[in-house]
Amino acid sequence: MAAIHGSRGAPKGEVTSIDRVFETNRSFSDVVSFFDQSGYQVVERTDTPGATAWTVKRPDGTVAHAVVRNTRPTTFELVEVKSEP
């Protein structure tokens, strides 16, 4: 986890982030379906030949990015960012 204090252009406060990478035996399409049905507010969703990515806003205000990669085994990465006054 990293913290940045008073970064230029941002209000004073703390920004925290965390990223995690996972492997799963589930198929790429199963993992994409799981994230499509997550229930979070989707800000953006994009597809490339090798991955699907989302930017979502969670109820607590956290912005999260999820990327599912069409690899063997399937991998997915979660990056969460939250700013506190």
PDB file with SEQRES, HELIX, SHEET and CRYST1 records, atoms N, CA, C and O in Angstrom:
SEQRES   1 A   85  MET ALA ALA ILE HIS GLY SER ARG GLY ALA PRO LYS GLY          
SEQRES   2 A   85  GLU VAL THR SER ILE ASP ARG VAL PHE GLU THR ASN ARG          
SEQRES   3 A   85  SER PHE SER ASP VAL VAL SER PHE PHE ASP GLN SER GLY          
SEQRES   4 A   85  TYR GLN VAL VAL GLU ARG THR ASP THR PRO GLY ALA THR          
SEQRES   5 A   85  ALA TRP THR VAL LYS ARG PRO ASP GLY THR VAL ALA HIS          
SEQRES   6 A   85  ALA VAL VAL ARG ASN THR ARG PRO THR THR PHE GLU LEU          
SEQRES   7 A   85  VAL GLU VAL LYS SER GLU PRO                                  
HELIX    1 AA1 PHE A   28  ASP A   36  1                                   9    
SHEET    1 AA1 6 ALA A   2  HIS A   5  0                                        
SHEET    2 AA1 6 GLU A  14  THR A  24 -1                                        
SHEET    3 AA1 6 THR A  74  GLU A  84 -1                                        
SHEET    4 AA1 6 VAL A  63  ARG A  69 -1                                        
SHEET    5 AA1 6 ALA A  51  LYS A  57 -1                                        
SHEET    6 AA1 6 GLN A  41  THR A  48 -1                                        
CRYST1    1.000    1.000    1.000  90.00  90.00  90.00 P 1           1          
ATOM      1  N   MET A   1       0.848  -1.163   0.000  1.00  0.00           N  
ATOM      2  CA  MET A   1       0.000   0.000   0.000  1.00  0.00           C  
ATOM      3  C   MET A   1       0.894   1.227   0.000  1.00  0.00           C  
ATOM      4  O   MET A   1       1.938   1.255   0.652  1.00  0.00           O  
ATOM      5  N   ALA A   2       0.460   2.257  -0.755  1.00  0.00           N  
ATOM      6  CA  ALA A   2       1.242   3.477  -0.848  1.00  0.00           C  
ATOM      7  C   ALA A   2       0.377   4.657  -0.465  1.00  0.00           C  
ATOM      8  O   ALA A   2      -0.835   4.630  -0.676  1.00  0.00           O  
ATOM      9  N   ALA A   3       0.968   5.671   0.082  1.00  0.00           N  
ATOM     10  CA  ALA A   3       0.242   6.891   0.432  1.00  0.00           C  
ATOM     11  C   ALA A   3       0.973   8.080  -0.161  1.00  0.00           C  
ATOM     12  O   ALA A   3       2.202   8.137  -0.130  1.00  0.00           O  
ATOM     13  N   ILE A   4       0.220   9.031  -0.701  1.00  0.00           N  
ATOM     14  CA  ILE A   4       0.782  10.260  -1.256  1.00  0.00           C  
ATOM     15  C   ILE A   4       0.105  11.406  -0.530  1.00  0.00           C  
ATOM     16  O   ILE A   4      -1.123  11.440  -0.449  1.00  0.00           O  
ATOM     17  N   HIS A   5       0.869  12.340  -0.004  1.00  0.00           N  
ATOM     18  CA  HIS A   5       0.301  13.465   0.751  1.00  0.00           C  
ATOM     19  C   HIS A   5       0.405  14.746  -0.056  1.00  0.00           C  
ATOM     20  O   HIS A   5       1.486  15.113  -0.517  1.00  0.00           O  
ATOM     21  N   GLY A   6      -0.741  15.436  -0.227  1.00  0.00           N  
ATOM     22  CA  GLY A   6      -0.739  16.760  -0.848  1.00  0.00           C  
ATOM     23  C   GLY A   6      -0.125  16.789  -2.228  1.00  0.00           C  
ATOM     24  O   GLY A   6       0.649  17.699  -2.525  1.00  0.00           O  
ATOM     25  N   SER A   7      -0.439  15.826  -3.090  1.00  0.00           N  
ATOM     26  CA  SER A   7       0.131  15.824  -4.422  1.00  0.00           C  
ATOM     27  C   SER A   7      -0.380  17.011  -5.227  1.00  0.00           C  
ATOM     28  O   SER A   7      -1.488  17.489  -4.984  1.00  0.00           O  
ATOM     29  N   ARG A   8       0.416  17.497  -6.189  1.00  0.00           N  
ATOM     30  CA  ARG A   8       0.078  18.685  -6.969  1.00  0.00           C  
ATOM     31  C   ARG A   8      -1.242  18.460  -7.704  1.00  0.00           C  
ATOM     32  O   ARG A   8      -1.456  17.407  -8.305  1.00  0.00           O  
ATOM     33  N   GLY A   9      -2.122  19.457  -7.650  1.00  0.00           N  
ATOM     34  CA  GLY A   9      -3.387  19.400  -8.351  1.00  0.00           C  
ATOM     35  C   GLY A   9      -4.471  18.647  -7.597  1.00  0.00           C  
ATOM     36  O   GLY A   9      -5.618  18.613  -8.045  1.00  0.00           O  
ATOM     37  N   ALA A  10      -4.141  18.053  -6.485  1.00  0.00           N  
ATOM     38  CA  ALA A  10      -5.119  17.297  -5.701  1.00  0.00           C  
ATOM     39  C   ALA A  10      -5.353  18.021  -4.386  1.00  0.00           C  
ATOM     40  O   ALA A  10      -4.457  18.692  -3.875  1.00  0.00           O  
ATOM     41  N   PRO A  11      -6.564  17.886  -3.834  1.00  0.00           N  
ATOM     42  CA  PRO A  11      -6.801  18.497  -2.530  1.00  0.00           C  
ATOM     43  C   PRO A  11      -5.902  17.867  -1.483  1.00  0.00           C  
ATOM     44  O   PRO A  11      -5.505  16.708  -1.606  1.00  0.00           O  
ATOM     45  N   LYS A  12      -5.584  18.641  -0.445  1.00  0.00           N  
ATOM     46  CA  LYS A  12      -4.742  18.090   0.624  1.00  0.00           C  
ATOM     47  C   LYS A  12      -5.467  16.925   1.263  1.00  0.00           C  
ATOM     48  O   LYS A  12      -6.681  16.968   1.466  1.00  0.00           O  
ATOM     49  N   GLY A  13      -4.744  15.922   1.565  1.00  0.00           N  
ATOM     50  CA  GLY A  13      -5.320  14.726   2.143  1.00  0.00           C  
ATOM     51  C   GLY A  13      -4.444  13.535   1.821  1.00  0.00           C  
ATOM     52  O   GLY A  13      -3.259  13.684   1.522  1.00  0.00           O  
ATOM     53  N   GLU A  14      -5.011  12.391   1.880  1.00  0.00           N  
ATOM     54  CA  GLU A  14      -4.253  11.173   1.650  1.00  0.00           C  
ATOM     55  C   GLU A  14      -4.902  10.355   0.552  1.00  0.00           C  
ATOM     56  O   GLU A  14      -6.121  10.186   0.528  1.00  0.00           O  
ATOM     57  N   VAL A  15      -4.088   9.853  -0.348  1.00  0.00           N  
ATOM     58  CA  VAL A  15      -4.544   8.950  -1.390  1.00  0.00           C  
ATOM     59  C   VAL A  15      -3.870   7.616  -1.126  1.00  0.00           C  
ATOM     60  O   VAL A  15      -2.646   7.536  -1.028  1.00  0.00           O  
ATOM     61  N   THR A  16      -4.669   6.579  -1.011  1.00  0.00           N  
ATOM     62  CA  THR A  16      -4.109   5.252  -0.784  1.00  0.00           C  
ATOM     63  C   THR A  16      -4.495   4.353  -1.943  1.00  0.00           C  
ATOM     64  O   THR A  16      -5.539   4.534  -2.569  1.00  0.00           O  
ATOM     65  N   SER A  17      -3.651   3.398  -2.214  1.00  0.00           N  
ATOM     66  CA  SER A  17      -3.942   2.453  -3.280  1.00  0.00           C  
ATOM     67  C   SER A  17      -3.390   1.089  -2.920  1.00  0.00           C  
ATOM     68  O   SER A  17      -2.468   0.953  -2.116  1.00  0.00           O  
ATOM     69  N   ILE A  18      -3.983   0.092  -3.538  1.00  0.00           N  
ATOM     70  CA  ILE A  18      -3.517  -1.276  -3.360  1.00  0.00           C  
ATOM     71  C   ILE A  18      -3.766  -2.014  -4.668  1.00  0.00           C  
ATOM     72  O   ILE A  18      -4.788  -1.806  -5.321  1.00  0.00           O  
ATOM     73  N   ASP A  19      -2.833  -2.874  -5.045  1.00  0.00           N  
ATOM     74  CA  ASP A  19      -3.051  -3.679  -6.234  1.00  0.00           C  
ATOM     75  C   ASP A  19      -2.744  -5.137  -5.923  1.00  0.00           C  
ATOM     76  O   ASP A  19      -1.859  -5.463  -5.132  1.00  0.00           O  
ATOM     77  N   ARG A  20      -3.510  -5.994  -6.575  1.00  0.00           N  
ATOM     78  CA  ARG A  20      -3.350  -7.431  -6.372  1.00  0.00           C  
ATOM     79  C   ARG A  20      -3.519  -8.141  -7.707  1.00  0.00           C  
ATOM     80  O   ARG A  20      -4.310  -7.711  -8.547  1.00  0.00           O  
ATOM     81  N   VAL A  21      -2.777  -9.226  -7.903  1.00  0.00           N  
ATOM     82  CA  VAL A  21      -2.895 -10.048  -9.108  1.00  0.00           C  
ATOM     83  C   VAL A  21      -3.220 -11.467  -8.663  1.00  0.00           C  
ATOM     84  O   VAL A  21      -2.624 -11.997  -7.724  1.00  0.00           O  
ATOM     85  N   PHE A  22      -4.185 -12.072  -9.365  1.00  0.00           N  
ATOM     86  CA  PHE A  22      -4.638 -13.412  -9.030  1.00  0.00           C  
ATOM     87  C   PHE A  22      -4.598 -14.303 -10.263  1.00  0.00           C  
ATOM     88  O   PHE A  22      -4.695 -13.822 -11.392  1.00  0.00           O  
ATOM     89  N   GLU A  23      -4.453 -15.605 -10.039  1.00  0.00           N  
ATOM     90  CA  GLU A  23      -4.607 -16.609 -11.081  1.00  0.00           C  
ATOM     91  C   GLU A  23      -5.804 -17.465 -10.714  1.00  0.00           C  
ATOM     92  O   GLU A  23      -6.077 -17.690  -9.535  1.00  0.00           O  
ATOM     93  N   THR A  24      -6.528 -17.949 -11.739  1.00  0.00           N  
ATOM     94  CA  THR A  24      -7.666 -18.813 -11.487  1.00  0.00           C  
ATOM     95  C   THR A  24      -7.734 -19.885 -12.563  1.00  0.00           C  
ATOM     96  O   THR A  24      -7.268 -19.687 -13.685  1.00  0.00           O  
ATOM     97  N   ASN A  25      -8.315 -21.015 -12.211  1.00  0.00           N  
ATOM     98  CA  ASN A  25      -8.523 -22.086 -13.185  1.00  0.00           C  
ATOM     99  C   ASN A  25      -9.801 -21.872 -13.985  1.00  0.00           C  
ATOM    100  O   ASN A  25     -10.068 -22.612 -14.931  1.00  0.00           O  
ATOM    101  N   ARG A  26     -10.602 -20.856 -13.611  1.00  0.00           N  
ATOM    102  CA  ARG A  26     -11.831 -20.562 -14.363  1.00  0.00           C  
ATOM    103  C   ARG A  26     -11.472 -19.994 -15.730  1.00  0.00           C  
ATOM    104  O   ARG A  26     -10.401 -19.420 -15.923  1.00  0.00           O  
ATOM    105  N   SER A  27     -12.388 -20.168 -16.667  1.00  0.00           N  
ATOM    106  CA  SER A  27     -12.139 -19.671 -18.018  1.00  0.00           C  
ATOM    107  C   SER A  27     -12.196 -18.145 -18.045  1.00  0.00           C  
ATOM    108  O   SER A  27     -12.765 -17.514 -17.154  1.00  0.00           O  
ATOM    109  N   PHE A  28     -11.600 -17.573 -19.079  1.00  0.00           N  
ATOM    110  CA  PHE A  28     -11.618 -16.137 -19.280  1.00  0.00           C  
ATOM    111  C   PHE A  28     -13.063 -15.636 -19.304  1.00  0.00           C  
ATOM    112  O   PHE A  28     -13.381 -14.648 -18.642  1.00  0.00           O  
ATOM    113  N   SER A  29     -13.939 -16.300 -20.056  1.00  0.00           N  
ATOM    114  CA  SER A  29     -15.332 -15.842 -20.169  1.00  0.00           C  
ATOM    115  C   SER A  29     -16.070 -15.928 -18.834  1.00  0.00           C  
ATOM    116  O   SER A  29     -16.907 -15.071 -18.548  1.00  0.00           O  
ATOM    117  N   ASP A  30     -15.784 -16.933 -18.012  1.00  0.00           N  
ATOM    118  CA  ASP A  30     -16.407 -17.026 -16.683  1.00  0.00           C  
ATOM    119  C   ASP A  30     -16.004 -15.851 -15.788  1.00  0.00           C  
ATOM    120  O   ASP A  30     -16.838 -15.286 -15.081  1.00  0.00           O  
ATOM    121  N   VAL A  31     -14.730 -15.492 -15.826  1.00  0.00           N  
ATOM    122  CA  VAL A  31     -14.251 -14.398 -14.977  1.00  0.00           C  
ATOM    123  C   VAL A  31     -14.803 -13.061 -15.481  1.00  0.00           C  
ATOM    124  O   VAL A  31     -15.174 -12.209 -14.673  1.00  0.00           O  
ATOM    125  N   VAL A  32     -14.861 -12.865 -16.786  1.00  0.00           N  
ATOM    126  CA  VAL A  32     -15.460 -11.643 -17.344  1.00  0.00           C  
ATOM    127  C   VAL A  32     -16.921 -11.550 -16.922  1.00  0.00           C  
ATOM    128  O   VAL A  32     -17.376 -10.479 -16.522  1.00  0.00           O  
ATOM    129  N   SER A  33     -17.664 -12.650 -17.004  1.00  0.00           N  
ATOM    130  CA  SER A  33     -19.076 -12.659 -16.579  1.00  0.00           C  
ATOM    131  C   SER A  33     -19.213 -12.289 -15.104  1.00  0.00           C  
ATOM    132  O   SER A  33     -20.120 -11.547 -14.726  1.00  0.00           O  
ATOM    133  N   PHE A  34     -18.312 -12.806 -14.277  1.00  0.00           N  
ATOM    134  CA  PHE A  34     -18.347 -12.483 -12.848  1.00  0.00           C  
ATOM    135  C   PHE A  34     -18.223 -10.976 -12.635  1.00  0.00           C  
ATOM    136  O   PHE A  34     -19.003 -10.389 -11.886  1.00  0.00           O  
ATOM    137  N   PHE A  35     -17.250 -10.352 -13.287  1.00  0.00           N  
ATOM    138  CA  PHE A  35     -17.059  -8.909 -13.111  1.00  0.00           C  
ATOM    139  C   PHE A  35     -18.189  -8.105 -13.746  1.00  0.00           C  
ATOM    140  O   PHE A  35     -18.565  -7.057 -13.222  1.00  0.00           O  
ATOM    141  N   ASP A  36     -18.738  -8.580 -14.865  1.00  0.00           N  
ATOM    142  CA  ASP A  36     -19.879  -7.889 -15.481  1.00  0.00           C  
ATOM    143  C   ASP A  36     -21.085  -7.855 -14.545  1.00  0.00           C  
ATOM    144  O   ASP A  36     -21.898  -6.934 -14.617  1.00  0.00           O  
ATOM    145  N   GLN A  37     -21.206  -8.847 -13.673  1.00  0.00           N  
ATOM    146  CA  GLN A  37     -22.350  -8.949 -12.769  1.00  0.00           C  
ATOM    147  C   GLN A  37     -22.005  -8.538 -11.338  1.00  0.00           C  
ATOM    148  O   GLN A  37     -22.723  -8.898 -10.405  1.00  0.00           O  
ATOM    149  N   SER A  38     -20.923  -7.797 -11.154  1.00  0.00           N  
ATOM    150  CA  SER A  38     -20.443  -7.455  -9.812  1.00  0.00           C  
ATOM    151  C   SER A  38     -21.382  -6.550  -9.034  1.00  0.00           C  
ATOM    152  O   SER A  38     -21.364  -6.560  -7.803  1.00  0.00           O  
ATOM    153  N   GLY A  39     -22.203  -5.765  -9.728  1.00  0.00           N  
ATOM    154  CA  GLY A  39     -23.116  -4.865  -9.043  1.00  0.00           C  
ATOM    155  C   GLY A  39     -22.532  -3.498  -8.748  1.00  0.00           C  
ATOM    156  O   GLY A  39     -23.239  -2.629  -8.238  1.00  0.00           O  
ATOM    157  N   TYR A  40     -21.249  -3.283  -9.058  1.00  0.00           N  
ATOM    158  CA  TYR A  40     -20.653  -1.971  -8.845  1.00  0.00           C  
ATOM    159  C   TYR A  40     -21.031  -1.033  -9.982  1.00  0.00           C  
ATOM    160  O   TYR A  40     -21.378  -1.487 -11.073  1.00  0.00           O  
ATOM    161  N   GLN A  41     -20.967   0.274  -9.735  1.00  0.00           N  
ATOM    162  CA  GLN A  41     -21.258   1.278 -10.747  1.00  0.00           C  
ATOM    163  C   GLN A  41     -20.107   1.295 -11.756  1.00  0.00           C  
ATOM    164  O   GLN A  41     -18.992   1.692 -11.418  1.00  0.00           O  
ATOM    165  N   VAL A  42     -20.372   0.867 -12.982  1.00  0.00           N  
ATOM    166  CA  VAL A  42     -19.332   0.816 -14.005  1.00  0.00           C  
ATOM    167  C   VAL A  42     -19.152   2.209 -14.598  1.00  0.00           C  
ATOM    168  O   VAL A  42     -20.088   2.794 -15.144  1.00  0.00           O  
ATOM    169  N   VAL A  43     -17.934   2.727 -14.481  1.00  0.00           N  
ATOM    170  CA  VAL A  43     -17.594   4.021 -15.058  1.00  0.00           C  
ATOM    171  C   VAL A  43     -17.168   3.814 -16.508  1.00  0.00           C  
ATOM    172  O   VAL A  43     -17.522   4.606 -17.382  1.00  0.00           O  
ATOM    173  N   GLU A  44     -16.418   2.760 -16.759  1.00  0.00           N  
ATOM    174  CA  GLU A  44     -15.919   2.455 -18.093  1.00  0.00           C  
ATOM    175  C   GLU A  44     -15.642   0.962 -18.197  1.00  0.00           C  
ATOM    176  O   GLU A  44     -15.236   0.328 -17.223  1.00  0.00           O  
ATOM    177  N   ARG A  45     -15.862   0.406 -19.383  1.00  0.00           N  
ATOM    178  CA  ARG A  45     -15.516  -0.987 -19.683  1.00  0.00           C  
ATOM    179  C   ARG A  45     -14.914  -0.998 -21.069  1.00  0.00           C  
ATOM    180  O   ARG A  45     -15.441  -0.362 -21.982  1.00  0.00           O  
ATOM    181  N   THR A  46     -13.820  -1.712 -21.236  1.00  0.00           N  
ATOM    182  CA  THR A  46     -13.167  -1.771 -22.541  1.00  0.00           C  
ATOM    183  C   THR A  46     -12.669  -3.186 -22.806  1.00  0.00           C  
ATOM    184  O   THR A  46     -12.316  -3.919 -21.882  1.00  0.00           O  
ATOM    185  N   ASP A  47     -12.647  -3.552 -24.070  1.00  0.00           N  
ATOM    186  CA  ASP A  47     -12.175  -4.869 -24.489  1.00  0.00           C  
ATOM    187  C   ASP A  47     -11.013  -4.709 -25.462  1.00  0.00           C  
ATOM    188  O   ASP A  47     -11.020  -3.824 -26.318  1.00  0.00           O  
ATOM    189  N   THR A  48     -10.024  -5.569 -25.319  1.00  0.00           N  
ATOM    190  CA  THR A  48      -8.936  -5.678 -26.280  1.00  0.00           C  
ATOM    191  C   THR A  48      -8.876  -7.140 -26.691  1.00  0.00           C  
ATOM    192  O   THR A  48      -9.567  -7.963 -26.091  1.00  0.00           O  
ATOM    193  N   PRO A  49      -8.081  -7.493 -27.684  1.00  0.00           N  
ATOM    194  CA  PRO A  49      -8.008  -8.906 -28.072  1.00  0.00           C  
ATOM    195  C   PRO A  49      -7.550  -9.835 -26.935  1.00  0.00           C  
ATOM    196  O   PRO A  49      -7.879 -11.021 -26.937  1.00  0.00           O  
ATOM    197  N   GLY A  50      -6.793  -9.299 -25.968  1.00  0.00           N  
ATOM    198  CA  GLY A  50      -6.266 -10.162 -24.918  1.00  0.00           C  
ATOM    199  C   GLY A  50      -6.765  -9.895 -23.518  1.00  0.00           C  
ATOM    200  O   GLY A  50      -6.351 -10.571 -22.576  1.00  0.00           O  
ATOM    201  N   ALA A  51      -7.665  -8.900 -23.355  1.00  0.00           N  
ATOM    202  CA  ALA A  51      -8.092  -8.560 -21.995  1.00  0.00           C  
ATOM    203  C   ALA A  51      -9.404  -7.776 -22.021  1.00  0.00           C  
ATOM    204  O   ALA A  51      -9.788  -7.198 -23.038  1.00  0.00           O  
ATOM    205  N   THR A  52     -10.070  -7.776 -20.883  1.00  0.00           N  
ATOM    206  CA  THR A  52     -11.235  -6.923 -20.645  1.00  0.00           C  
ATOM    207  C   THR A  52     -10.949  -6.157 -19.362  1.00  0.00           C  
ATOM    208  O   THR A  52     -10.455  -6.721 -18.386  1.00  0.00           O  
ATOM    209  N   ALA A  53     -11.270  -4.851 -19.375  1.00  0.00           N  
ATOM    210  CA  ALA A  53     -10.958  -4.006 -18.218  1.00  0.00           C  
ATOM    211  C   ALA A  53     -12.167  -3.156 -17.843  1.00  0.00           C  
ATOM    212  O   ALA A  53     -12.955  -2.756 -18.700  1.00  0.00           O  
ATOM    213  N   TRP A  54     -12.298  -2.889 -16.549  1.00  0.00           N  
ATOM    214  CA  TRP A  54     -13.369  -2.067 -16.009  1.00  0.00           C  
ATOM    215  C   TRP A  54     -12.774  -1.031 -15.074  1.00  0.00           C  
ATOM    216  O   TRP A  54     -11.768  -1.275 -14.408  1.00  0.00           O  
ATOM    217  N   THR A  55     -13.416   0.134 -15.034  1.00  0.00           N  
ATOM    218  CA  THR A  55     -13.223   1.098 -13.962  1.00  0.00           C  
ATOM    219  C   THR A  55     -14.575   1.182 -13.279  1.00  0.00           C  
ATOM    220  O   THR A  55     -15.584   1.447 -13.931  1.00  0.00           O  
ATOM    221  N   VAL A  56     -14.605   0.957 -11.968  1.00  0.00           N  
ATOM    222  CA  VAL A  56     -15.867   0.966 -11.232  1.00  0.00           C  
ATOM    223  C   VAL A  56     -15.757   1.871 -10.016  1.00  0.00           C  
ATOM    224  O   VAL A  56     -14.670   2.119  -9.493  1.00  0.00           O  
ATOM    225  N   LYS A  57     -16.914   2.354  -9.584  1.00  0.00           N  
ATOM    226  CA  LYS A  57     -16.983   3.125  -8.341  1.00  0.00           C  
ATOM    227  C   LYS A  57     -17.787   2.302  -7.353  1.00  0.00           C  
ATOM    228  O   LYS A  57     -18.930   1.926  -7.614  1.00  0.00           O  
ATOM    229  N   ARG A  58     -17.172   2.031  -6.223  1.00  0.00           N  
ATOM    230  CA  ARG A  58     -17.825   1.224  -5.200  1.00  0.00           C  
ATOM    231  C   ARG A  58     -18.634   2.123  -4.271  1.00  0.00           C  
ATOM    232  O   ARG A  58     -18.407   3.332  -4.237  1.00  0.00           O  
ATOM    233  N   PRO A  59     -19.587   1.547  -3.508  1.00  0.00           N  
ATOM    234  CA  PRO A  59     -20.443   2.350  -2.626  1.00  0.00           C  
ATOM    235  C   PRO A  59     -19.675   3.220  -1.626  1.00  0.00           C  
ATOM    236  O   PRO A  59     -20.169   4.277  -1.232  1.00  0.00           O  
ATOM    237  N   ASP A  60     -18.479   2.796  -1.209  1.00  0.00           N  
ATOM    238  CA  ASP A  60     -17.705   3.576  -0.240  1.00  0.00           C  
ATOM    239  C   ASP A  60     -16.892   4.692  -0.894  1.00  0.00           C  
ATOM    240  O   ASP A  60     -16.132   5.381  -0.213  1.00  0.00           O  
ATOM    241  N   GLY A  61     -17.045   4.878  -2.217  1.00  0.00           N  
ATOM    242  CA  GLY A  61     -16.325   5.920  -2.926  1.00  0.00           C  
ATOM    243  C   GLY A  61     -15.006   5.470  -3.524  1.00  0.00           C  
ATOM    244  O   GLY A  61     -14.377   6.224  -4.266  1.00  0.00           O  
ATOM    245  N   THR A  62     -14.580   4.270  -3.219  1.00  0.00           N  
ATOM    246  CA  THR A  62     -13.341   3.739  -3.771  1.00  0.00           C  
ATOM    247  C   THR A  62     -13.495   3.535  -5.274  1.00  0.00           C  
ATOM    248  O   THR A  62     -14.500   2.995  -5.737  1.00  0.00           O  
ATOM    249  N   VAL A  63     -12.499   3.968  -6.023  1.00  0.00           N  
ATOM    250  CA  VAL A  63     -12.447   3.690  -7.451  1.00  0.00           C  
ATOM    251  C   VAL A  63     -11.570   2.463  -7.628  1.00  0.00           C  
ATOM    252  O   VAL A  63     -10.467   2.398  -7.087  1.00  0.00           O  
ATOM    253  N   ALA A  64     -12.058   1.496  -8.381  1.00  0.00           N  
ATOM    254  CA  ALA A  64     -11.301   0.266  -8.593  1.00  0.00           C  
ATOM    255  C   ALA A  64     -11.182  -0.009 -10.082  1.00  0.00           C  
ATOM    256  O   ALA A  64     -12.084   0.289 -10.865  1.00  0.00           O  
ATOM    257  N   HIS A  65     -10.054  -0.580 -10.448  1.00  0.00           N  
ATOM    258  CA  HIS A  65      -9.823  -1.010 -11.821  1.00  0.00           C  
ATOM    259  C   HIS A  65      -9.617  -2.519 -11.781  1.00  0.00           C  
ATOM    260  O   HIS A  65      -8.853  -3.030 -10.963  1.00  0.00           O  
ATOM    261  N   ALA A  66     -10.301  -3.219 -12.666  1.00  0.00           N  
ATOM    262  CA  ALA A  66     -10.139  -4.666 -12.774  1.00  0.00           C  
ATOM    263  C   ALA A  66      -9.762  -4.984 -14.211  1.00  0.00           C  
ATOM    264  O   ALA A  66     -10.373  -4.475 -15.151  1.00  0.00           O  
ATOM    265  N   VAL A  67      -8.755  -5.825 -14.376  1.00  0.00           N  
ATOM    266  CA  VAL A  67      -8.332  -6.258 -15.701  1.00  0.00           C  
ATOM    267  C   VAL A  67      -8.268  -7.773 -15.687  1.00  0.00           C  
ATOM    268  O   VAL A  67      -7.558  -8.365 -14.874  1.00  0.00           O  
ATOM    269  N   VAL A  68      -9.017  -8.404 -16.595  1.00  0.00           N  
ATOM    270  CA  VAL A  68      -8.980  -9.854 -16.739  1.00  0.00           C  
ATOM    271  C   VAL A  68      -8.226 -10.147 -18.026  1.00  0.00           C  
ATOM    272  O   VAL A  68      -8.571  -9.634 -19.091  1.00  0.00           O  
ATOM    273  N   ARG A  69      -7.184 -10.985 -17.919  1.00  0.00           N  
ATOM    274  CA  ARG A  69      -6.356 -11.300 -19.082  1.00  0.00           C  
ATOM    275  C   ARG A  69      -6.634 -12.718 -19.560  1.00  0.00           C  
ATOM    276  O   ARG A  69      -6.763 -13.649 -18.766  1.00  0.00           O  
ATOM    277  N   ASN A  70      -6.722 -12.854 -20.873  1.00  0.00           N  
ATOM    278  CA  ASN A  70      -7.003 -14.150 -21.485  1.00  0.00           C  
ATOM    279  C   ASN A  70      -5.707 -14.941 -21.612  1.00  0.00           C  
ATOM    280  O   ASN A  70      -5.164 -15.102 -22.704  1.00  0.00           O  
ATOM    281  N   THR A  71      -5.225 -15.427 -20.478  1.00  0.00           N  
ATOM    282  CA  THR A  71      -3.987 -16.204 -20.418  1.00  0.00           C  
ATOM    283  C   THR A  71      -4.320 -17.595 -19.890  1.00  0.00           C  
ATOM    284  O   THR A  71      -5.456 -17.857 -19.495  1.00  0.00           O  
ATOM    285  N   ARG A  72      -3.356 -18.462 -19.883  1.00  0.00           N  
ATOM    286  CA  ARG A  72      -3.537 -19.797 -19.285  1.00  0.00           C  
ATOM    287  C   ARG A  72      -2.537 -19.930 -18.159  1.00  0.00           C  
ATOM    288  O   ARG A  72      -1.344 -19.986 -18.456  1.00  0.00           O  
ATOM    289  N   PRO A  73      -2.911 -19.984 -16.904  1.00  0.00           N  
ATOM    290  CA  PRO A  73      -4.274 -19.812 -16.423  1.00  0.00           C  
ATOM    291  C   PRO A  73      -4.720 -18.347 -16.547  1.00  0.00           C  
ATOM    292  O   PRO A  73      -3.905 -17.438 -16.709  1.00  0.00           O  
ATOM    293  N   THR A  74      -6.035 -18.155 -16.466  1.00  0.00           N  
ATOM    294  CA  THR A  74      -6.594 -16.804 -16.518  1.00  0.00           C  
ATOM    295  C   THR A  74      -6.057 -15.992 -15.349  1.00  0.00           C  
ATOM    296  O   THR A  74      -6.001 -16.492 -14.226  1.00  0.00           O  
ATOM    297  N   THR A  75      -5.663 -14.751 -15.596  1.00  0.00           N  
ATOM    298  CA  THR A  75      -5.213 -13.873 -14.517  1.00  0.00           C  
ATOM    299  C   THR A  75      -6.122 -12.655 -14.468  1.00  0.00           C  
ATOM    300  O   THR A  75      -6.702 -12.248 -15.474  1.00  0.00           O  
ATOM    301  N   PHE A  76      -6.232 -12.084 -13.273  1.00  0.00           N  
ATOM    302  CA  PHE A  76      -6.931 -10.811 -13.149  1.00  0.00           C  
ATOM    303  C   PHE A  76      -6.241  -9.972 -12.103  1.00  0.00           C  
ATOM    304  O   PHE A  76      -5.702 -10.475 -11.118  1.00  0.00           O  
ATOM    305  N   GLU A  77      -6.276  -8.656 -12.351  1.00  0.00           N  
ATOM    306  CA  GLU A  77      -5.622  -7.683 -11.485  1.00  0.00           C  
ATOM    307  C   GLU A  77      -6.661  -6.709 -10.968  1.00  0.00           C  
ATOM    308  O   GLU A  77      -7.522  -6.254 -11.722  1.00  0.00           O  
ATOM    309  N   LEU A  78      -6.586  -6.391  -9.690  1.00  0.00           N  
ATOM    310  CA  LEU A  78      -7.465  -5.408  -9.058  1.00  0.00           C  
ATOM    311  C   LEU A  78      -6.606  -4.286  -8.511  1.00  0.00           C  
ATOM    312  O   LEU A  78      -5.644  -4.530  -7.782  1.00  0.00           O  
ATOM    313  N   VAL A  79      -6.947  -3.069  -8.859  1.00  0.00           N  
ATOM    314  CA  VAL A  79      -6.253  -1.891  -8.336  1.00  0.00           C  
ATOM    315  C   VAL A  79      -7.321  -0.985  -7.750  1.00  0.00           C  
ATOM    316  O   VAL A  79      -8.276  -0.619  -8.435  1.00  0.00           O  
ATOM    317  N   GLU A  80      -7.161  -0.622  -6.476  1.00  0.00           N  
ATOM    318  CA  GLU A  80      -8.135   0.233  -5.791  1.00  0.00           C  
ATOM    319  C   GLU A  80      -7.449   1.525  -5.341  1.00  0.00           C  
ATOM    320  O   GLU A  80      -6.319   1.507  -4.853  1.00  0.00           O  
ATOM    321  N   VAL A  81      -8.146   2.632  -5.512  1.00  0.00           N  
ATOM    322  CA  VAL A  81      -7.623   3.933  -5.121  1.00  0.00           C  
ATOM    323  C   VAL A  81      -8.689   4.649  -4.305  1.00  0.00           C  
ATOM    324  O   VAL A  81      -9.860   4.669  -4.683  1.00  0.00           O  
ATOM    325  N   LYS A  82      -8.277   5.240  -3.180  1.00  0.00           N  
ATOM    326  CA  LYS A  82      -9.220   5.969  -2.339  1.00  0.00           C  
ATOM    327  C   LYS A  82      -8.546   7.225  -1.816  1.00  0.00           C  
ATOM    328  O   LYS A  82      -7.384   7.214  -1.410  1.00  0.00           O  
ATOM    329  N   SER A  83      -9.314   8.309  -1.838  1.00  0.00           N  
ATOM    330  CA  SER A  83      -8.792   9.568  -1.340  1.00  0.00           C  
ATOM    331  C   SER A  83      -9.573   9.977  -0.092  1.00  0.00           C  
ATOM    332  O   SER A  83     -10.797   9.855  -0.035  1.00  0.00           O  
ATOM    333  N   GLU A  84      -8.843  10.458   0.892  1.00  0.00           N  
ATOM    334  CA  GLU A  84      -9.475  10.880   2.155  1.00  0.00           C  
ATOM    335  C   GLU A  84      -9.104  12.339   2.402  1.00  0.00           C  
ATOM    336  O   GLU A  84      -7.964  12.740   2.171  1.00  0.00           O  
ATOM    337  N   PRO A  85     -10.064  13.130   2.870  1.00  0.00           N  
ATOM    338  CA  PRO A  85      -9.783  14.556   3.123  1.00  0.00           C  
ATOM    339  C   PRO A  85      -8.762  14.770   4.220  1.00  0.00           C  
ATOM    340  O   PRO A  85      -8.428  15.911   4.539  1.00  0.00           O  
TER     341      PRO A  85                                                      
END                                                                             
